[in-house]
């Protein structure tokens, strides 16, 4: 799983570049629970794709027990996701996360209703979600958007826009 050609190695190198507290690659691989959660997610997601749903959920629940991060194995996660200080992160079944996103602790990417269709958010590339933010429903969070700490997002966010508050409102556009 940690070969040079592998997504997990690429993710670990990305975390090393993006986290000023990280001192070396070995530290990231051994001590970063966000990376560990992604490792288990990749296994669970493969089982989920093979329709081994119970095994997939067992892997995801084991990961939650070990890391404090809950990622449903049915979620779709792109490359180089950085879950920083990840305790309390919840990523729902129909969530889609693009490449190079950052999620801080206590974030919920949750569903709005109990329907069987798309009910969780889509984060496009390079989205940053601040600590304690809640993003609910089948929303689209645009490329390069930023969600402030503690924000409650219930509407789409355009590309490059920063939103804060409850309910979240735009404060700037990059």
Buried (B, 14 or more C-beta within 10 A) or exposed (E): EBEEEEBBBBBBBBBBEEBEEBEEBEBBBEEBBBBBBBBBBBBBBEBBEEEBEEBBBBBBBEBBEEBBBBBBBBBBBBBBBBBBBBEBBBBBBBBBBBBBBBBBBBBBBBBBEEEEEBBBBBBBBBBBBBBBBBBBBBBBBBBBBBBBBBBBBEEBBBBBBBBBEEEBEBEEEE
